[in-house]
Amino acid sequence: MNQWRSFGKNKIIFMLLLGIDLGTSFIKVSVIDTDSQSCIASTQYPDTESSILSYQKGWAEQSPDQWWSDVKQAILKLNSSGKYNSRDIKAIGLTYQMHGLVLIDEEGSSLRNSIIWCDSRSISYGNKAFEEIGSNYCCSNLLNSPGNFTAAKLAWVKENEPYVYKKVYKVLLPGDFIGYRLTNQLTTTPAALSEGIFWDFPLHSISDHILKYFDFDTTLFPAVQDVFSNHGVLSNRVASELNLSPGIPLAYKAGDQPNNAFSLNVLEPGEFAATAGTSGVLYGVMNSLPSVCDSSVNHFAHVNHDANTTRIGALLCINGAGIMTRYIKQLITPQIDYVDFDKLAASIEVGSNGLHIFPFGNGAERMFSNRLINAQIENLDLNKHTAAHFCRAVQEGVAYSFKYGFDKMLLNGIRPSRIMAAKANMFLSPVFIDCFVNTIGVPLDLFDVDGSVGAAKGAGVVVGAFSSPNEACALQEAVATIYPSSASPHQELYHQWLTTLSKHLGK
């Protein structure tokens, strides 16, 4: 067991911990006080949402170097709040957007933009690998089709950019890259490798089948260690630049959706989380490898999974959630903020007077077998539909997409009695919450947490502030619980929406 992993040891009474959340739209950073488990300062950077570079249809890239610059600016902005002494921070935790590909050379420089999670260019590589490696191995050992995940993206670079590939020293996930910039140490985790479809679950090692099929060398990957472990210590240079203490450990590193679940204390079988940020995600925990192989629902190592304890996160992703809402807002109501956007939505009757929006314009959707079906607006009547109708219809469309995905998770044997979510992003909207709860039909518990707070708490587990992952979130209480209403019309309206969607899917 890693020497920094301190489950069960005596708890340190007080310390400050820094959490970093590398998102698609923003960098979010928070500092928590371990005694009260409360967040004492939080901020995000930049002030406007980061763009996604799309040089061709279906492509999605971001600059790793810009991520690093934004991380530093976010930490400096947080330090300037005056709410804490930055030198009192004793450990750092990191969470990050999943599935991205970052390539560095021997000097540690990034070789190209990151091909991020919603990029679709490598689908044919993943589908071919699934056929030729075989569905039996992919489902039982990788728990997924290679699809358009990180391994397939690397195969695309290998074939289409050989001049880049020959310079590759290490293959990293986004969090591995930021961790390297903080510490000058290269590490990854089974969870990160599983989200890249490099991990063999029964063998608990990097998959020889994937390496041999794509002709990847095992030396391309950093040292593999637990999510909860010492991933290096803050370098003197970075510490000086950020006014932090040199030598403090980066003690936790996890993908955003497993980390979101951890933040909500979703760690054990049957527990269930949801997020509605740039994308929408449903996430349930299992204690065994899945018996159903359905590429629309993906399975990755959860934060507390290891060789001795099976904890698998079943994940369903809707690429277009917050990003579709932002698109409609910028297109239809660019002059107002999201609070007024929601007020406009609330002024319209449920059902948006027949206006339907399908939020599927952010790359290939895994729940539709990696198809690029694009976003759709249906039943638009130029004489009766106003900006306010669009404000409601997009939120209903996202919520109905969650219901579509939720039904797929039910088919995979996941049946939650309640759903946990952070009171953030689209879960700040009463209109969206009403539609979500009354369409899915399961109670929703909302918590005042976010990914950066969860990452900070993850670091606290390793350095002894908390005795276990469960204890790290033990003091959290729901700030609201919303129950379905038997009088809600959303179930019927969902079926109308689904009928139109089926036409688009050719069913």
C-alpha positions as CSV (number, residue, x, y, z in Angstrom):
1,M,0.0,0.0,0.0
2,N,1.3,3.5,-0.8
3,Q,3.0,5.1,2.2
4,W,0.9,8.2,1.8
5,R,-2.4,6.4,2.0
6,S,-3.4,6.8,5.6
7,F,-6.8,5.2,6.0
8,G,-7.4,4.4,9.7
9,K,-4.6,6.5,11.1
10,N,-5.1,9.2,13.7
11,K,-6.8,12.3,12.2
12,I,-5.0,15.6,12.1
13,I,-7.2,18.2,13.8
14,F,-6.8,21.1,11.3
15,M,-5.3,21.9,8.0
16,L,-6.1,23.7,4.8
17,L,-6.4,21.8,1.5
18,L,-6.5,23.1,-2.1
19,G,-8.7,21.5,-4.7
20,I,-8.4,22.1,-8.4
21,D,-11.1,21.2,-11.0
22,L,-9.9,21.3,-14.6
23,G,-13.2,21.7,-16.4
24,T,-14.1,22.2,-20.1
25,S,-15.5,25.7,-19.5
26,F,-13.6,26.9,-16.4
27,I,-10.9,26.1,-13.9
28,K,-12.5,26.0,-10.4
29,V,-10.4,26.1,-7.3
30,S,-11.3,25.9,-3.6
31,V,-9.7,25.8,-0.2
32,I,-11.3,23.8,2.6
33,D,-10.9,23.8,6.3
34,T,-10.7,20.1,7.4
35,D,-11.9,20.7,10.9
36,S,-15.4,21.8,9.7
37,Q,-15.1,20.3,6.3
38,S,-16.3,23.6,5.0
39,C,-15.1,25.6,1.9
40,I,-13.6,28.9,3.1
41,A,-12.8,30.3,-0.4
42,S,-13.6,29.4,-4.0
43,T,-13.3,31.0,-7.4
44,Q,-13.1,30.1,-11.1
45,Y,-11.0,31.3,-14.0
46,P,-11.3,32.6,-16.7
47,D,-14.2,35.1,-16.4
48,T,-15.8,33.8,-19.7
49,E,-16.2,30.2,-20.7
50,S,-13.2,28.6,-22.4
51,S,-13.7,27.8,-26.0
52,I,-13.5,24.4,-27.7
53,L,-11.5,24.4,-30.9
54,S,-13.2,22.6,-33.8
55,Y,-11.1,22.7,-36.9
56,Q,-13.2,20.1,-38.7
57,K,-16.7,18.7,-38.1
58,G,-16.7,16.4,-35.1
59,W,-13.4,17.6,-33.8
60,A,-12.9,19.1,-30.3
61,E,-9.6,20.3,-28.9
62,Q,-8.2,22.5,-26.1
63,S,-4.6,23.7,-25.3
64,P,-3.0,21.9,-22.4
65,D,-0.7,24.9,-22.0
66,Q,-3.7,27.2,-21.7
67,W,-5.1,24.9,-19.0
68,W,-1.9,25.2,-17.0
69,S,-1.9,29.0,-17.4
70,D,-5.5,29.1,-16.3
71,V,-4.9,26.9,-13.3
72,K,-2.1,29.2,-12.1
73,Q,-4.3,32.3,-12.6
74,A,-7.2,30.6,-10.8
75,I,-5.0,29.8,-7.8
76,L,-3.5,33.3,-7.7
77,K,-7.0,34.8,-7.9
78,L,-8.1,32.6,-5.0
79,N,-5.0,33.5,-2.9
80,S,-5.8,37.2,-3.4
81,S,-9.1,36.8,-1.7
82,G,-7.4,37.3,1.7
83,K,-9.6,34.6,3.3
84,Y,-6.7,32.3,4.2
85,N,-2.9,32.2,4.4
86,S,-1.8,30.3,1.3
87,R,1.3,29.0,3.1
88,D,-1.0,27.0,5.4
89,I,-2.2,24.8,2.6
90,K,-0.8,21.3,3.3
91,A,-2.0,19.2,0.3
92,I,-3.5,19.5,-3.2
93,G,-6.2,17.4,-4.8
94,L,-7.0,17.5,-8.6
95,T,-10.0,16.5,-10.7
96,Y,-10.2,16.9,-14.4
97,Q,-12.3,16.5,-17.6
98,M,-12.1,12.8,-18.6
99,H,-11.0,10.9,-21.7
100,G,-8.7,13.7,-23.2
101,L,-5.4,12.9,-24.9
102,V,-2.3,14.9,-23.9
103,L,1.0,14.1,-25.6
104,I,4.4,15.3,-24.2
105,D,8.0,15.0,-25.5
106,E,11.0,14.2,-23.4
107,E,11.3,17.8,-22.3
108,G,7.8,17.7,-21.0
109,S,6.4,20.0,-23.6
110,S,2.9,19.3,-25.0
111,L,3.2,18.2,-28.7
112,R,-0.3,19.3,-29.9
113,N,-3.6,20.4,-28.5
114,S,-5.5,17.9,-26.4
115,I,-8.1,15.9,-28.2
116,I,-10.8,16.2,-25.6
117,W,-13.7,14.1,-24.4
118,C,-16.3,15.1,-27.0
119,D,-14.1,14.8,-30.0
120,S,-15.5,12.3,-32.6
121,R,-12.7,11.8,-35.1
122,S,-11.5,8.4,-33.7
123,I,-14.8,6.5,-33.7
124,S,-13.9,4.4,-36.6
125,Y,-10.6,3.3,-34.9
126,G,-12.5,2.3,-31.8
127,N,-15.2,0.5,-33.6
128,K,-12.7,-1.5,-35.7
129,A,-10.8,-2.4,-32.6
130,F,-14.0,-3.6,-30.9
131,E,-14.7,-5.9,-33.9
132,E,-11.1,-7.2,-34.3
133,I,-10.1,-7.6,-30.7
134,G,-13.5,-9.1,-30.0
135,S,-16.5,-8.1,-28.0
136,N,-15.9,-10.8,-25.4
137,Y,-12.6,-9.4,-24.3
138,C,-13.6,-5.8,-24.6
139,C,-16.7,-6.3,-22.5
140,S,-15.2,-8.6,-19.9
141,N,-11.8,-7.0,-19.5
142,L,-12.0,-3.4,-20.7
143,L,-15.7,-3.1,-19.7
144,N,-16.2,-0.9,-22.8
145,S,-15.8,-0.7,-26.5
146,P,-12.8,1.5,-27.3
147,G,-15.2,3.9,-29.0
148,N,-13.8,7.4,-29.2
149,F,-11.9,7.2,-25.9
150,T,-8.3,8.0,-25.4
151,A,-6.8,4.8,-26.8
152,A,-8.6,5.4,-30.1
153,K,-7.6,9.0,-30.1
154,L,-3.9,8.0,-29.8
155,A,-4.4,5.5,-32.7
156,W,-5.7,8.4,-34.8
157,V,-2.6,10.5,-34.0
158,K,-0.4,7.5,-34.7
159,E,-1.8,7.1,-38.2
160,N,-2.6,10.7,-39.2
161,E,0.2,12.6,-37.4
162,P,3.2,10.3,-37.5
163,Y,5.5,13.3,-37.2
164,V,3.9,14.0,-33.8
165,Y,3.6,10.4,-32.7
166,K,7.3,9.7,-33.1
167,K,8.2,12.5,-30.7
168,V,5.8,11.2,-28.0
169,Y,7.5,10.5,-24.7
170,K,4.4,10.0,-22.5
171,V,0.7,9.7,-23.0
172,L,-1.3,11.5,-20.4
173,L,-4.8,12.2,-19.4
174,P,-5.6,15.9,-18.7
175,G,-5.2,15.5,-14.9
176,D,-1.9,13.7,-15.4
177,F,-0.6,16.7,-17.4
178,I,-1.6,19.3,-14.7
179,G,-0.2,17.0,-12.0
180,Y,3.1,16.9,-13.9
181,R,3.2,20.7,-14.2
182,L,2.7,21.0,-10.5
183,T,5.2,18.4,-9.4
184,N,7.5,17.5,-12.3
185,Q,6.5,13.9,-11.6
186,L,4.7,11.7,-14.1
187,T,2.0,9.4,-12.7
188,T,-1.4,8.0,-13.7
189,T,-4.0,5.8,-12.1
190,P,-6.1,2.7,-12.9
191,A,-9.1,5.0,-13.0
192,A,-7.5,7.3,-15.6
193,L,-6.3,4.3,-17.7
194,S,-9.8,2.7,-17.5
195,E,-11.4,5.9,-18.8
196,G,-8.9,5.9,-21.6
197,I,-9.7,2.1,-22.3
198,F,-6.2,1.0,-21.5
199,W,-7.0,-0.9,-18.4
200,D,-7.6,-4.7,-18.0
201,F,-9.8,-5.1,-15.0
202,P,-9.4,-8.8,-14.2
203,L,-5.6,-8.6,-14.5
204,H,-5.4,-5.2,-12.9
205,S,-2.9,-3.9,-15.3
206,I,-2.5,-2.1,-18.6
207,S,-4.1,-4.1,-21.3
208,D,-1.7,-6.1,-23.5
209,H,-4.4,-6.6,-26.0
210,I,-4.9,-2.9,-26.5
211,L,-1.1,-2.3,-26.7
212,K,-0.6,-5.1,-29.2
213,Y,-3.6,-4.2,-31.4
214,F,-2.7,-0.6,-31.7
215,D,1.1,-1.2,-31.5
216,F,1.6,1.1,-28.5
217,D,4.7,0.7,-26.4
218,T,4.2,0.2,-22.7
219,T,6.9,2.8,-22.0
220,L,4.5,5.5,-23.2
221,F,2.6,5.4,-19.9
222,P,3.6,6.9,-16.6
223,A,3.9,5.0,-13.3
224,V,0.5,3.7,-12.2
225,Q,-0.7,4.3,-8.6
226,D,-3.9,4.7,-6.6
227,V,-6.2,7.7,-7.0
228,F,-5.6,8.3,-3.2
229,S,-1.8,8.5,-3.1
230,N,1.2,10.8,-3.3
231,H,1.4,11.9,-7.0
232,G,4.5,14.1,-6.3
233,V,5.2,17.2,-4.3
234,L,4.9,20.8,-5.4
235,S,8.1,21.9,-7.1
236,N,10.0,24.9,-5.7
237,R,9.6,26.9,-8.8
238,V,5.8,26.5,-8.9
239,A,5.5,27.0,-5.2
240,S,7.3,30.3,-5.4
241,E,5.2,31.4,-8.4
242,L,1.9,30.6,-6.6
243,N,3.0,31.6,-3.1
244,L,2.4,28.1,-1.8
245,S,4.7,26.0,0.4
246,P,7.2,23.8,-1.6
247,G,7.0,20.1,-1.0
248,I,3.3,19.8,-0.3
249,P,1.9,16.7,-1.9
250,L,-0.5,16.3,-4.8
251,A,-2.4,13.6,-2.9
252,Y,-5.4,12.8,-5.0
253,K,-6.1,12.8,-8.8
254,A,-9.5,11.7,-10.3
255,G,-11.6,12.2,-13.4
256,D,-14.5,14.7,-12.9
257,Q,-17.4,12.3,-12.8
258,P,-15.9,9.8,-10.3
259,N,-14.8,12.8,-8.3
260,N,-18.2,14.3,-8.5
261,A,-19.7,11.1,-7.1
262,F,-17.1,11.1,-4.3
263,S,-17.9,14.7,-3.5
264,L,-21.5,13.6,-3.0
265,N,-20.4,10.6,-0.8
266,V,-21.5,8.3,-3.6
267,L,-19.0,5.5,-3.0
268,E,-20.9,2.3,-2.3
269,P,-23.0,0.0,-4.5
270,G,-26.4,1.3,-5.4
271,E,-25.6,5.0,-4.7
272,F,-26.2,7.3,-7.6
273,A,-25.1,10.8,-8.7
274,A,-25.9,13.2,-11.5
275,T,-24.3,16.3,-13.0
276,A,-25.4,18.9,-15.5
277,G,-22.5,21.0,-16.5
278,T,-21.1,21.3,-20.1
279,S,-22.3,17.7,-20.5
280,G,-24.9,15.8,-18.5
281,V,-24.0,12.6,-16.6
282,L,-25.7,9.9,-14.7
283,Y,-23.3,7.8,-12.5
284,G,-24.0,4.7,-10.4
285,V,-21.7,2.6,-8.3
286,M,-21.4,-1.2,-8.6
287,N,-19.5,-3.8,-6.6
288,S,-18.9,-6.2,-9.5
289,L,-17.8,-6.1,-13.1
290,P,-20.9,-5.5,-15.3
291,S,-22.7,-8.5,-16.8
292,V,-24.3,-6.4,-19.6
293,C,-22.2,-5.0,-22.4
294,D,-23.9,-1.9,-23.7
295,S,-21.7,0.8,-25.3
296,S,-24.3,3.4,-24.4
297,V,-23.4,3.0,-20.7
298,N,-19.7,3.0,-19.9
299,H,-17.9,1.4,-16.9
300,F,-14.8,2.8,-15.3
301,A,-12.8,2.3,-12.1
302,H,-14.3,4.4,-9.3
303,V,-12.1,6.4,-7.0
304,N,-12.1,3.7,-4.3
305,H,-11.6,0.8,-6.7
306,D,-8.4,-1.3,-6.3
307,A,-7.2,-4.8,-6.7
308,N,-8.9,-5.9,-3.5
309,T,-12.1,-3.9,-3.6
310,T,-14.3,-3.8,-6.7
311,R,-16.0,-0.4,-7.1
312,I,-17.1,0.3,-10.7
313,G,-18.7,3.5,-11.9
314,A,-21.4,3.0,-14.5
315,L,-21.6,6.3,-16.5
316,L,-24.0,7.6,-19.0
317,C,-23.0,10.8,-20.7
318,I,-25.1,13.3,-22.6
319,N,-22.6,15.5,-24.5
320,G,-24.9,18.5,-24.8
321,A,-26.4,19.8,-21.6
322,G,-25.1,23.1,-20.2
323,I,-23.4,23.7,-23.6
324,M,-26.7,23.5,-25.4
325,T,-28.3,25.8,-22.8
326,R,-25.5,28.3,-23.2
327,Y,-25.9,28.1,-27.0
328,I,-29.6,28.9,-26.9
329,K,-28.9,31.7,-24.3
330,Q,-26.2,33.3,-26.5
331,L,-28.3,32.9,-29.6
332,I,-31.7,34.0,-28.3
333,T,-31.1,36.0,-25.1
334,P,-27.5,37.2,-25.1
335,Q,-28.3,40.3,-23.1
336,I,-29.5,38.5,-19.9
337,D,-27.9,36.4,-17.2
338,Y,-28.9,32.8,-16.3
339,V,-31.1,34.0,-13.4
340,D,-33.2,36.0,-15.8
341,F,-33.0,33.3,-18.4
342,D,-34.6,31.0,-15.9
343,K,-37.3,33.6,-15.0
344,L,-38.2,33.7,-18.7
345,A,-38.4,29.9,-18.8
346,A,-40.7,29.9,-15.8
347,S,-43.0,32.3,-17.4
348,I,-44.0,29.7,-20.0
349,E,-46.3,26.8,-19.3
350,V,-44.8,23.3,-19.0
351,G,-44.3,21.8,-22.5
352,S,-43.1,25.0,-24.1
353,N,-46.2,25.2,-26.3
354,G,-45.0,22.2,-28.3
355,L,-41.5,23.5,-29.0
356,H,-39.0,20.6,-28.7
357,I,-35.2,20.9,-28.5
358,F,-32.8,17.9,-28.8
359,P,-29.4,18.9,-27.3
360,F,-27.2,16.5,-29.3
361,G,-24.9,18.9,-31.2
362,N,-21.6,18.4,-29.2
363,G,-20.0,15.5,-30.9
364,A,-20.9,11.8,-31.2
365,E,-23.3,10.6,-28.5
366,R,-22.3,7.3,-26.9
367,M,-25.9,6.6,-25.9
368,F,-26.8,6.6,-29.6
369,S,-23.9,4.2,-30.5
370,N,-21.5,7.0,-31.2
371,R,-23.7,8.6,-33.8
372,L,-23.4,12.3,-34.8
373,I,-27.1,13.2,-34.9
374,N,-26.6,16.9,-34.2
375,A,-29.0,19.2,-32.3
376,Q,-32.5,19.7,-33.5
377,I,-35.3,22.2,-33.0
378,E,-38.8,20.8,-33.8
379,N,-42.3,22.3,-34.1
380,L,-41.1,25.9,-34.2
381,D,-44.0,28.2,-34.9
382,L,-42.8,31.7,-35.9
383,N,-46.1,33.2,-34.8
384,K,-46.4,31.8,-31.3
385,H,-42.9,30.8,-30.0
386,T,-40.9,33.6,-28.2
387,A,-37.5,33.8,-26.6
388,A,-39.0,32.6,-23.4
389,H,-40.3,29.4,-25.1
390,F,-36.7,28.6,-26.1
391,C,-35.5,29.2,-22.5
392,R,-37.9,26.6,-21.3
393,A,-37.7,24.2,-24.2
394,V,-33.9,23.8,-24.0
395,Q,-34.1,22.9,-20.3
396,E,-36.9,20.4,-20.9
397,G,-34.9,18.9,-23.8
398,V,-31.9,18.4,-21.5
399,A,-34.0,16.9,-18.8
400,Y,-35.8,14.6,-21.2
401,S,-32.4,13.5,-22.5
402,F,-31.5,12.5,-18.9
403,K,-34.7,10.4,-18.8
404,Y,-33.7,8.7,-22.0
405,G,-30.3,7.9,-20.5
406,F,-31.8,6.9,-17.2
407,D,-34.0,4.2,-18.8
408,K,-30.8,2.8,-20.5
409,M,-29.2,2.5,-17.0
410,L,-32.3,0.7,-15.7
411,L,-31.7,-1.9,-18.5
412,N,-28.2,-2.3,-17.2
413,G,-29.6,-3.3,-13.8
414,I,-29.0,0.0,-12.0
415,R,-32.1,1.0,-10.0
416,P,-31.4,3.9,-7.6
417,S,-33.9,4.9,-4.9
418,R,-32.7,8.5,-5.0
419,I,-30.2,10.7,-7.0
420,M,-27.5,13.0,-5.5
421,A,-26.4,16.1,-7.3
422,A,-24.5,19.3,-6.5
423,K,-26.6,22.5,-6.4
424,A,-24.6,23.9,-9.3
425,N,-24.9,24.5,-13.1
426,M,-28.3,23.4,-14.4
427,F,-29.2,22.2,-11.0
428,L,-29.5,25.8,-9.9
429,S,-32.6,26.2,-12.1
430,P,-36.0,25.4,-10.6
431,V,-37.4,24.9,-14.1
432,F,-34.8,22.2,-14.9
433,I,-35.0,20.6,-11.5
434,D,-38.8,20.3,-11.8
435,C,-38.6,18.7,-15.2
436,F,-35.7,16.4,-14.2
437,V,-37.3,15.0,-11.1
438,N,-40.8,14.6,-12.5
439,T,-39.6,13.0,-15.7
440,I,-37.2,10.5,-14.1
441,G,-39.6,9.9,-11.2
442,V,-36.9,9.5,-8.4
443,P,-36.3,11.9,-5.5
444,L,-33.3,14.3,-5.9
445,D,-31.0,15.3,-3.0
446,L,-29.1,18.6,-3.7
447,F,-25.8,19.4,-1.9
448,D,-23.8,22.5,-1.6
449,V,-20.6,21.0,-3.0
450,D,-18.5,21.0,-6.2
451,G,-15.7,19.1,-7.8
452,S,-12.9,21.3,-6.5
453,V,-14.1,20.8,-2.9
454,G,-14.3,17.0,-3.5
455,A,-10.7,17.0,-4.9
456,A,-9.5,18.9,-1.8
457,K,-11.2,16.4,0.5
458,G,-9.6,13.5,-1.5
459,A,-6.2,14.9,-0.7
460,G,-7.2,15.2,2.9
461,V,-7.8,11.4,3.0
462,V,-4.2,10.7,2.0
463,V,-2.5,13.2,4.4
464,G,-4.5,12.0,7.4
465,A,-7.1,14.8,7.8
466,F,-9.8,12.2,7.3
467,S,-9.6,8.5,8.1
468,S,-11.4,7.3,5.0
469,P,-13.1,8.6,1.8
470,N,-16.5,8.2,3.6
471,E,-15.5,10.3,6.5
472,A,-14.3,13.1,4.2
473,C,-17.9,13.8,3.2
474,A,-19.6,12.6,6.4
475,L,-20.8,16.0,7.6
476,Q,-22.6,16.9,4.4
477,E,-26.3,17.3,4.5
478,A,-28.7,17.9,1.6
479,V,-29.7,21.5,1.3
480,A,-32.9,20.4,-0.5
481,T,-34.8,17.3,-1.4
482,I,-37.2,17.4,-4.3
483,Y,-39.8,14.6,-4.7
484,P,-41.7,13.7,-7.9
485,S,-45.3,14.9,-8.2
486,S,-48.0,12.5,-9.4
487,A,-49.8,15.6,-10.9
488,S,-46.9,16.6,-13.1
489,P,-47.5,16.4,-16.9
490,H,-43.8,15.8,-17.7
491,Q,-44.1,12.0,-18.1
492,E,-46.6,12.5,-20.9
493,L,-44.6,15.4,-22.5
494,Y,-41.5,13.2,-22.4
495,H,-43.2,10.6,-24.5
496,Q,-44.2,13.2,-27.1
497,W,-40.5,14.4,-27.1
498,L,-39.4,10.8,-27.4
499,T,-41.7,10.1,-30.4
500,T,-40.1,13.0,-32.3
501,L,-36.6,11.8,-31.3
502,S,-37.3,8.4,-32.6
503,K,-38.0,9.8,-36.0
504,H,-34.6,11.5,-36.0
505,L,-33.0,8.2,-35.0
506,G,-34.8,6.3,-37.8
507,K,-36.7,4.1,-35.4
